[in-house]
């Protein structure tokens, strides 16, 4: 048995239809008309924006482009603006460098040299802007995380991880790139190296120490095919230390994918017992 990237290929006509219907249905159920998306010029946010516009129409979608002029590559800003132009959505461009400067001026414990903390602060500033806009316009925040990022925890808790809906959350990064080409996303955006751009020179694959092709093979083998950990390297051809590193990240970042822990006191505790679907009792309420 051998697992390759060929095994991850999907019917992208079906994927497009499934996700657009999912978005449309969710907005109908929540009785919300508008969507807001933060786009960076990368493949994930671009694909998410394309799908959301297909589902709702460009008149119901607003994009926020939120570079930090001190660290965001100029190419990313140009690509984000290009996506907004292609989709003909309402857009706002906000340089968060000035907002970050206010944090620096007003916080006594601010650390200018802690790049991880600063990077996470940038992500959380963007989240507050998205939710402020969502609140004043009665919109939902459409998230842009993919399955690879969600599983390995490669997102900022309460930053880009704080969203209302995750349309591409069940697609691995390599699948998102294929869907991008299917949707007509410009090739240079679809194939651009992924980066949160939370600090100068950051790229995802350099930081993670391996390619997303390797990461996806490991994750797909473990989660989708249920291959034993000890056999993944042989079956995929990915080095053993990379298999261990990826699955350790999955384990260590599990807190990002769960509600904060709550001590059980009552008979039915949030997270432990109260896990019914969001609309489980809507019909009963309407009848009442």
C-alpha positions as CSV (number, residue, x, y, z in Angstrom):
1,X,0.0,0.0,0.0
2,X,1.2,3.5,-0.9
3,X,-0.4,6.8,-0.3
4,X,0.4,9.8,-2.6
5,X,-1.1,13.2,-3.3
6,X,-3.2,11.5,-6.0
7,X,-5.2,9.9,-3.2
8,X,-6.2,13.4,-2.0
9,X,-7.8,14.4,-5.3
10,X,-11.4,15.3,-5.2
11,X,-14.3,16.0,-7.5
12,X,-14.0,19.8,-7.4
13,X,-17.3,20.3,-9.1
14,X,-18.9,18.5,-6.2
15,X,-16.8,20.4,-3.6
16,X,-17.8,23.8,-5.1
17,X,-21.4,22.8,-5.1
18,X,-21.3,21.4,-1.5
19,X,-19.6,24.4,0.0
20,X,-21.6,27.1,-1.7
21,X,-24.8,25.3,-0.7
22,X,-23.5,25.0,2.9
23,X,-22.8,28.7,3.0
24,X,-26.1,29.7,1.6
25,X,-28.0,27.3,3.9
26,X,-26.1,28.6,7.0
27,X,-26.9,32.2,6.3
28,X,-30.6,31.3,5.7
29,X,-30.8,29.4,9.0
30,X,-29.2,32.3,10.9
31,X,-31.3,34.8,9.1
32,X,-28.2,36.9,8.4
33,X,-27.9,38.7,5.0
34,X,-24.3,39.8,5.0
35,X,-20.8,38.3,5.2
36,X,-17.4,39.9,6.0
37,X,-14.1,38.2,5.2
38,X,-10.6,39.2,5.9
39,X,-8.5,38.6,2.8
40,X,-4.7,38.6,2.7
41,X,-3.9,37.8,-0.9
42,X,-3.2,34.1,0.0
43,X,-4.9,31.1,-1.4
44,X,-7.1,30.2,1.6
45,X,-8.8,33.6,2.0
46,X,-9.1,34.0,-1.8
47,X,-10.8,30.7,-2.2
48,X,-13.1,31.4,0.7
49,X,-14.0,34.8,-0.8
50,X,-14.7,33.2,-4.2
51,X,-17.0,30.6,-2.7
52,X,-18.8,33.1,-0.5
53,X,-19.5,35.4,-3.4
54,X,-20.7,32.4,-5.5
55,X,-23.1,31.5,-2.6
56,X,-24.4,34.9,-1.6
57,X,-23.6,37.4,-4.4
58,X,-21.0,40.1,-4.4
59,X,-23.5,42.7,-3.0
60,X,-23.8,40.7,0.2
61,X,-20.1,40.3,0.8
62,X,-17.6,42.8,2.2
63,X,-13.8,42.2,2.4
64,X,-11.4,43.8,4.8
65,X,-7.8,44.0,3.7
66,X,-5.7,44.6,6.8
67,X,-2.0,44.7,6.1
68,X,0.7,45.9,8.6
69,X,2.7,48.1,6.3
70,X,5.8,47.3,8.2
71,X,5.7,43.5,7.7
72,X,3.1,42.6,5.0
73,X,4.7,41.9,1.6
74,X,3.6,44.4,-1.0
75,X,2.7,41.5,-3.3
76,X,0.1,40.2,-0.7
77,X,-1.6,43.6,-0.6
78,X,-1.7,43.8,-4.4
79,X,-3.1,40.3,-4.7
80,X,-5.8,41.0,-2.0
81,X,-6.8,44.2,-3.9
82,X,-6.9,42.2,-7.1
83,X,-9.2,39.6,-5.6
84,X,-11.6,42.3,-4.3
85,X,-11.6,43.8,-7.8
86,X,-12.3,40.4,-9.5
87,X,-15.1,39.7,-7.1
88,X,-16.5,43.2,-7.2
89,X,-17.1,43.2,-3.5
90,X,-17.2,46.2,-1.2
91,X,-13.8,46.5,0.4
92,X,-12.0,48.4,3.1
93,X,-8.2,48.7,3.4
94,X,-6.9,49.3,6.9
95,X,-3.2,49.6,7.8
96,X,-3.1,48.0,11.3
97,X,0.5,49.3,11.9
98,X,-1.0,52.4,13.4
99,X,-3.3,50.4,15.6
100,X,-0.4,48.3,16.8
101,X,1.6,51.5,17.5
102,X,-1.2,52.6,19.9
103,X,-0.8,49.3,21.8
104,X,2.9,50.0,22.1
105,X,2.3,53.5,23.4
106,X,-0.3,52.5,25.9
107,X,0.6,49.1,27.3
108,X,3.3,49.1,30.1
109,X,4.3,45.5,29.5
110,X,4.6,45.8,25.7
111,X,7.5,43.7,24.3
112,X,8.7,44.9,20.9
113,X,11.1,42.0,20.4
114,X,8.6,39.1,21.1
115,X,7.8,38.3,17.4
116,X,5.3,35.5,18.3
117,X,3.3,37.7,20.7
118,X,3.4,40.6,18.3
119,X,2.3,38.3,15.4
120,X,-0.6,36.9,17.5
121,X,-1.6,40.5,18.4
122,X,-1.7,41.4,14.7
123,X,-4.1,38.4,14.1
124,X,-6.3,39.5,17.0
125,X,-6.4,43.1,15.9
126,X,-7.7,41.9,12.6
127,X,-10.3,39.7,14.4
128,X,-11.6,42.7,16.4
129,X,-12.0,44.7,13.2
130,X,-13.9,41.9,11.5
131,X,-16.2,41.5,14.4
132,X,-16.7,45.3,14.8
133,X,-17.7,45.5,11.2
134,X,-19.9,42.4,11.6
135,X,-21.7,43.9,14.6
136,X,-22.5,47.2,13.0
137,X,-23.7,45.6,9.8
138,X,-25.4,42.5,11.2
139,X,-22.9,40.3,9.3
140,X,-21.3,36.9,9.9
141,X,-17.5,36.6,9.9
142,X,-16.5,34.0,7.4
143,X,-13.3,32.2,8.4
144,X,-10.5,31.2,6.0
145,X,-8.8,28.3,7.8
146,X,-8.2,25.0,6.0
147,X,-8.1,21.5,7.5
148,X,-4.3,21.3,7.5
149,X,-4.0,24.5,9.5
150,X,-6.8,23.6,11.9
151,X,-5.4,20.1,12.7
152,X,-1.8,21.3,13.3
153,X,-3.0,24.4,15.2
154,X,-1.4,26.7,12.7
155,X,-3.6,29.7,13.5
156,X,-4.0,32.2,16.3
157,X,-6.4,31.4,19.0
158,X,-9.0,34.1,19.2
159,X,-7.3,35.7,16.1
160,X,-7.9,34.1,12.7
161,X,-9.4,31.2,14.6
162,X,-12.3,33.3,15.9
163,X,-14.9,33.1,13.2
164,X,-18.6,32.2,12.6
165,X,-18.2,29.7,9.8
166,X,-15.3,27.8,8.2
167,X,-16.3,26.9,4.6
168,X,-12.9,25.3,3.6
169,X,-12.3,23.7,7.0
170,X,-12.6,20.2,5.7
171,X,-10.1,20.7,2.8
172,X,-6.4,20.1,3.2
173,X,-4.1,22.8,1.9
174,X,-3.2,20.9,-1.3
175,X,-6.9,20.4,-2.0
176,X,-7.5,24.1,-1.5
177,X,-4.9,24.9,-4.1
178,X,-6.6,22.5,-6.6
179,X,-10.0,24.0,-5.8
180,X,-8.5,27.5,-6.4
181,X,-7.5,26.5,-9.9
182,X,-10.9,25.0,-10.5
183,X,-12.6,28.2,-9.4
184,X,-10.5,30.4,-11.7
185,X,-8.3,31.9,-9.0
186,X,-5.2,33.5,-10.7
187,X,-2.5,30.8,-10.8
188,X,0.1,33.0,-9.0
189,X,-2.2,33.3,-6.0
190,X,-3.3,29.6,-6.1
191,X,0.4,28.5,-6.0
192,X,1.8,31.2,-3.8
193,X,3.8,29.9,-0.8
194,X,1.5,30.1,2.3
195,X,2.4,32.6,5.0
196,X,0.4,34.3,7.8
197,X,2.9,37.2,7.4
198,X,2.8,37.9,11.1
199,X,6.4,39.0,11.1
200,X,8.9,39.8,8.4
201,X,10.0,36.9,6.2
202,X,7.6,34.4,7.7
203,X,6.5,31.5,5.5
204,X,4.5,28.6,6.8
205,X,6.6,25.8,5.3
206,X,9.9,27.3,6.6
207,X,8.5,27.7,10.1
208,X,7.0,24.2,10.1
209,X,10.1,22.6,8.6
210,X,8.4,20.7,5.8
211,X,6.1,21.2,2.8
212,X,2.3,21.2,3.0
213,X,2.4,18.2,0.6
214,X,4.2,16.2,3.3
215,X,2.0,17.6,6.1
216,X,-1.1,16.7,4.1
217,X,0.1,13.1,3.4
218,X,0.7,12.6,7.1
219,X,-2.6,14.0,8.2
220,X,-4.6,12.3,5.5
221,X,-3.0,8.9,6.3
222,X,-3.7,9.3,10.1
223,X,-7.1,10.9,10.1
224,X,-8.8,9.8,6.9
225,X,-7.2,6.4,6.3
226,X,-6.6,5.5,9.9
227,X,-3.0,4.3,9.3
228,X,-1.0,3.4,12.4
229,X,1.6,6.0,13.3
230,X,4.4,3.5,13.0
231,X,3.5,2.8,9.4
232,X,2.9,6.3,8.0
233,X,6.5,7.0,7.0
234,X,6.8,3.8,5.0
235,X,3.4,4.2,3.3
236,X,3.9,7.9,2.4
237,X,7.7,8.2,2.0
238,X,7.8,11.1,4.5
239,X,10.6,11.0,7.0
240,X,9.7,9.6,10.4
241,X,10.8,12.7,12.3
242,X,8.3,14.7,10.2
243,X,5.5,12.3,11.0
244,X,6.3,12.6,14.7
245,X,6.5,16.4,14.5
246,X,3.2,16.9,12.7
247,X,1.2,14.6,15.0
248,X,2.9,16.2,18.1
249,X,1.6,19.5,16.8
250,X,-1.9,18.1,16.5
251,X,-1.8,16.9,20.1
252,X,-0.2,20.0,21.6
253,X,-2.6,22.4,19.9
254,X,-5.8,20.5,20.8
255,X,-6.8,23.3,23.1
256,X,-7.2,25.6,20.1
257,X,-10.0,23.4,18.8
258,X,-12.0,23.0,22.0
259,X,-14.0,25.2,24.3
260,X,-12.1,26.2,27.4
261,X,-12.3,23.5,30.0
262,X,-15.2,23.7,32.5
263,X,-15.3,21.8,35.8
264,X,-18.4,19.6,35.9
265,X,-20.8,20.6,38.7
266,X,-24.3,20.4,37.3
267,X,-26.0,17.4,35.6
268,X,-25.5,18.9,32.2
269,X,-22.3,20.8,31.5
270,X,-21.4,22.9,28.5
271,X,-18.9,21.1,26.3
272,X,-19.3,17.8,28.1
273,X,-23.0,17.2,27.9
274,X,-24.6,20.1,26.0
275,X,-23.3,19.4,22.5
276,X,-26.5,19.3,20.5
277,X,-26.6,21.0,17.1
278,X,-27.2,24.7,17.2
279,X,-30.7,24.5,15.6
280,X,-31.8,21.3,17.5
281,X,-34.8,23.0,19.2
282,X,-35.6,25.9,16.9
283,X,-38.8,24.3,15.6
284,X,-40.0,23.5,19.1
285,X,-39.4,27.1,20.1
286,X,-41.3,28.4,17.1
287,X,-44.2,26.1,17.9
288,X,-44.2,27.3,21.5
